[in-house]
Amino acid sequence: MTEQNKINIASDQISRRFKTPGLTWFISVTVILQFFVINITDHSGAINIETFTLFGAPDAVEIYSGQYWGVFTNNFIQVYWKPLLINSLELWLFAAYIERRMGWIRLLLIIILASIIPSLWQLTLTTEPGIGLSGVNYTLFGYIFMKSKGDRDFNIRGKYIFLILMVGELVYCNYYNFTVKDLYRTEAMTAGLLLGLLFGANPGKIRSVMIGFVCLISIFTLFYAPWSSEWQLYQGVKYHEAGNYSRAEMYYHKVLEMDKSNSAAKRNLVLLKIDDLKEQAYQAHLHKKYTLAREIYRQILSLDPNDVWAKENLEELN
């Protein structure tokens, strides 16, 4: 290598180091603004479901019902300051590193897949897709780590220290989920790391086929995931709204077989029971079987004391 080439390489490295990573800046500012707006809007200490949906993080049933964008937009929402701090730091370490070497368009393509695929795996393996940038950051790190093996531009300093830290974080988050509270997106983090390693592997037909296969399988789980209690709940809600109560009841019972504490399935089974009782009460009232009608109205009110229809009809008979 000539002296001039060495000078050119050094010059490129310096210019790259001080190049402004615009996309990284945009994502960082967006996430931080979302954090403050959410906490100002809903400062009760417990963020409600409507707030999450409003800011781009619908729950599992809403996603299965057609709000598919939620598996992308949920990545850019943070509600706790510690995860915000850690995820923002990791984003700047890894996203800015990639953007300065490959440009914002390629980084954007990686982030789109790094948002969607880990979220889908989190959704299909648990009851929620979760929120936060952890899946994205693990994908970016996996990409840099694998890329560094064959590309000098990605030979990040202290990569094995980063590897230990990232794996350590994953272990800690799993420990916290099992012993304290299920808070961290460890399935998305693991899927992101594996996805990043795949993205960073040497280009070739095998890698392309594997990426395509992973993407297809991940998207498929949006439409068919019978191992998921939330997918079963979505099926129950769908048939419930369509008036097919027997099929809805079957799915709600499947949910409770998988998750005995699922409050939505329990509540919806009660609603099915109330709908059935209302039909019985209506027929009894219509055919002037008032004693039977009174008894059924009382059964409805024992299940839902605020049911206006049952109250009014019972008062009419008294």
C-alpha positions in Angstrom: 0.0 0.0 0.0 1.4 3.4 -1.0 1.7 6.3 1.4 -1.0 8.2 -0.6 -3.4 5.3 -0.1 -2.7 5.2 3.6 -3.4 8.9 3.8 -6.7 8.5 1.8 -7.9 5.6 4.1 -7.1 7.7 7.2 -8.9 10.6 5.7 -12.0 8.5 4.9 -12.0 7.1 8.5 -11.8 10.6 10.0 -14.6 12.0 7.7 -16.8 8.9 8.5 -16.3 9.4 12.2 -17.6 12.9 12.1 -20.4 12.3 9.6 -23.8 13.2 11.1 -26.0 10.0 11.3 -29.3 11.7 10.4 -31.5 8.6 10.7 -30.1 7.7 14.1 -30.8 11.3 15.2 -34.3 11.1 13.9 -35.1 7.8 15.6 -33.6 9.0 18.9 -35.5 12.3 19.0 -38.8 10.5 18.1 -38.4 7.9 20.9 -37.5 10.5 23.5 -40.4 12.8 22.5 -42.8 9.8 22.6 -41.5 9.0 26.1 -42.2 12.5 27.4 -45.6 12.9 25.7 -46.8 9.5 26.9 -45.8 10.1 30.5 -47.2 13.6 30.5 -50.5 12.5 28.8 -50.9 9.5 31.2 -49.2 10.4 34.4 -51.2 8.1 36.7 -48.2 5.6 36.9 -50.0 2.9 34.9 -50.2 3.5 31.2 -53.6 2.4 29.9 -54.2 0.3 26.8 -55.8 3.2 24.9 -52.6 5.3 25.3 -50.5 2.4 24.0 -52.7 2.0 21.0 -52.8 5.7 20.3 -49.0 5.9 20.2 -48.6 2.8 18.0 -48.5 -0.2 20.3 -51.9 -2.0 20.0 -52.3 -5.2 22.0 -52.1 -8.7 20.6 -55.8 -9.1 19.7 -55.8 -5.7 18.0 -52.7 -6.8 15.9 -54.3 -10.1 14.9 -57.5 -8.2 14.1 -55.7 -6.2 11.4 -53.6 -3.5 13.1 -50.5 -5.1 11.7 -48.4 -1.9 11.8 -48.2 -2.4 15.5 -45.3 -4.9 15.2 -43.3 -2.0 13.7 -44.4 1.1 15.5 -44.3 -0.6 18.9 -40.5 -0.6 18.8 -40.3 3.2 19.0 -42.2 3.5 22.3 -40.6 3.7 25.7 -42.5 4.4 29.0 -39.8 3.8 31.6 -36.6 5.9 31.9 -34.1 3.1 32.5 -35.0 1.1 29.3 -35.1 4.4 27.5 -31.5 5.3 28.6 -30.1 1.8 27.8 -31.9 1.5 24.4 -30.9 5.1 23.4 -27.3 4.4 24.2 -27.2 1.1 22.3 -29.0 2.7 19.4 -26.2 5.4 19.2 -23.5 2.8 19.5 -24.8 0.5 16.8 -27.1 2.4 14.5 -24.8 5.4 14.1 -21.9 3.0 13.5 -23.7 1.3 10.6 -25.1 4.6 9.2 -21.7 6.2 9.0 -20.4 3.2 6.9 -23.4 2.3 4.8 -25.7 5.3 4.7 -29.2 5.9 6.0 -31.1 4.0 3.3 -29.4 0.7 4.1 -29.7 1.3 7.8 -33.4 2.0 7.3 -34.0 -1.3 5.5 -32.2 -3.1 8.3 -34.2 -1.3 11.0 -37.5 -2.1 9.3 -36.8 -5.8 9.3 -35.1 -5.6 12.8 -38.4 -4.0 14.1 -40.9 -6.3 12.5 -39.3 -9.8 12.7 -38.3 -9.8 16.4 -41.7 -8.2 17.3 -43.5 -11.0 15.5 -41.5 -13.7 17.3 -42.1 -11.9 20.6 -45.8 -11.9 19.8 -46.1 -15.5 18.7 -44.0 -16.9 21.6 -45.7 -14.8 24.4 -48.9 -12.9 24.8 -47.8 -9.5 23.6 -45.4 -8.0 21.0 -44.0 -5.7 23.7 -42.5 -2.2 23.2 -39.0 -0.7 22.9 -35.9 -0.8 20.8 -34.2 -3.8 22.4 -35.0 -6.1 19.5 -33.7 -3.6 17.0 -30.5 -3.0 19.0 -29.7 -6.7 19.3 -30.2 -7.1 15.5 -27.9 -4.2 14.8 -25.2 -5.6 17.2 -25.5 -9.0 15.7 -25.1 -7.5 12.2 -22.0 -5.6 13.2 -20.4 -8.5 15.1 -20.9 -10.9 12.1 -19.9 -8.3 9.5 -16.7 -7.6 11.4 -15.4 -11.1 10.5 -15.0 -10.3 6.9 -15.2 -6.5 6.5 -12.5 -4.3 7.9 -14.9 -1.3 7.9 -16.9 -3.1 10.6 -14.0 -4.2 12.8 -15.5 -2.5 15.9 -13.1 -2.1 18.8 -13.8 -4.3 21.8 -16.4 -6.4 20.0 -16.0 -9.3 22.3 -16.5 -7.0 25.3 -19.7 -5.8 23.6 -20.7 -9.4 23.1 -20.3 -10.2 26.8 -22.2 -7.1 27.8 -25.1 -7.8 25.4 -25.4 -11.5 26.4 -25.1 -10.4 30.0 -28.0 -8.0 29.5 -30.0 -10.7 28.0 -29.3 -13.1 30.9 -30.2 -10.4 33.4 -33.5 -9.5 31.6 -34.5 -13.1 31.6 -33.7 -13.4 35.3 -35.7 -10.3 36.0 -38.7 -11.6 34.0 -38.8 -14.9 35.9 -38.1 -13.6 39.4 -39.6 -10.0 39.6 -41.9 -9.0 36.7 -42.3 -10.0 33.1 -41.1 -6.6 31.7 -38.3 -7.1 29.1 -38.7 -8.3 25.5 -36.2 -11.2 25.8 -37.7 -13.2 23.0 -37.4 -10.2 20.7 -33.8 -9.6 21.9 -32.8 -13.2 21.2 -34.5 -13.3 17.8 -32.9 -9.9 17.0 -29.4 -11.2 17.8 -29.9 -14.3 15.6 -31.4 -12.2 12.9 -28.5 -9.7 12.9 -26.0 -12.6 12.7 -27.8 -13.9 9.7 -28.0 -10.4 8.0 -24.3 -9.9 8.6 -23.2 -13.3 7.2 -21.3 -13.4 3.8 -23.7 -12.7 0.9 -24.8 -15.8 -1.0 -27.8 -17.8 -2.1 -28.0 -19.7 1.2 -28.2 -16.5 3.2 -30.8 -15.0 0.9 -33.0 -18.1 1.1 -32.7 -18.2 4.9 -33.6 -14.5 5.2 -36.6 -15.0 2.9 -37.7 -18.1 4.9 -37.4 -16.4 8.2 -39.4 -13.4 6.9 -42.2 -15.6 5.4 -42.5 -17.8 8.6 -42.6 -14.7 10.8 -45.4 -13.0 8.7 -47.3 -16.3 8.5 -47.7 -16.3 12.3 -49.8 -13.2 12.1 -52.5 -15.2 10.4 -52.1 -18.6 12.0 -50.7 -19.2 15.5 -52.9 -21.8 17.3 -50.2 -22.3 20.0 -50.8 -18.7 21.1 -53.5 -18.0 23.7 -53.9 -14.4 22.3 -54.5 -15.7 18.8 -57.1 -18.1 20.1 -58.7 -15.1 22.0 -58.8 -13.2 18.7 -60.6 -16.0 17.0 -63.1 -16.1 19.9 -63.7 -12.3 19.6 -64.0 -12.6 15.8 -66.8 -15.2 16.0 -68.4 -13.5 19.0 -68.8 -10.3 17.0 -70.1 -12.3 14.0 -72.8 -13.8 16.3 -71.4 -17.4 16.1 -71.6 -17.8 19.9 -71.0 -21.6 20.0 -67.7 -21.3 18.1 -66.7 -18.2 20.1 -67.3 -20.2 23.3 -65.1 -23.0 22.0 -62.2 -20.6 21.4 -62.6 -18.9 24.8 -62.3 -22.3 26.5 -59.2 -23.1 24.4 -57.7 -19.8 25.7 -58.4 -20.8 29.3 -56.8 -24.2 28.7 -53.6 -22.4 27.7 -53.9 -19.6 30.2 -56.2 -20.1 33.2 -55.8 -16.5 34.3 -56.8 -14.9 31.1 -59.3 -12.3 32.2 -60.5 -11.3 28.7 -61.6 -14.9 27.9 -63.4 -15.2 31.3 -65.1 -11.8 30.8 -66.2 -12.8 27.3 -67.6 -16.1 28.4 -69.7 -14.1 30.9 -70.9 -11.9 28.1 -71.9 -15.0 26.1 -73.8 -16.3 29.0 -75.6 -12.9 29.4 -76.5 -12.8 25.7 -78.0 -16.3 26.0 -79.9 -15.4 29.1 -81.2 -12.2 27.4 -82.6 -14.3 24.6 -84.3 -16.6 27.1 -85.7 -13.7 29.1 -87.0 -12.0 25.9 -88.8 -15.2 24.9 -90.3 -15.7 28.4 -91.4 -12.1 28.6 -92.9 -12.2 25.1 -94.9 -15.3 25.9 -96.1 -13.8 29.2 -94.1 -16.3 31.4 -93.4 -13.5 33.8 -92.2 -15.6 36.8 -89.6 -17.3 34.6 -88.7 -13.9 33.0 -88.1 -12.3 36.5 -85.8 -15.2 37.4 -83.7 -14.8 34.3 -83.5 -11.0 34.7 -82.1 -11.6 38.2 -79.6 -14.1 36.8 -78.4 -11.5 34.3 -78.1 -8.9 37.1 -76.1 -11.3 39.2 -73.6 -11.5 36.3 -73.7 -7.8 35.5 -75.4 -5.6 38.1 -75.2 -2.6 35.7 -77.2 -4.2 32.9 -79.7 -1.4 32.1 -81.9 -3.7 29.9 -82.4 -6.3 32.6 -83.1 -3.6 35.3 -85.7 -1.8 33.2 -87.5 -5.1 32.3 -87.4 -6.4 35.8 -88.8 -3.1 37.2 -91.6 -3.3 34.6 -92.6 -6.7 35.9 -92.5 -5.7 39.6 
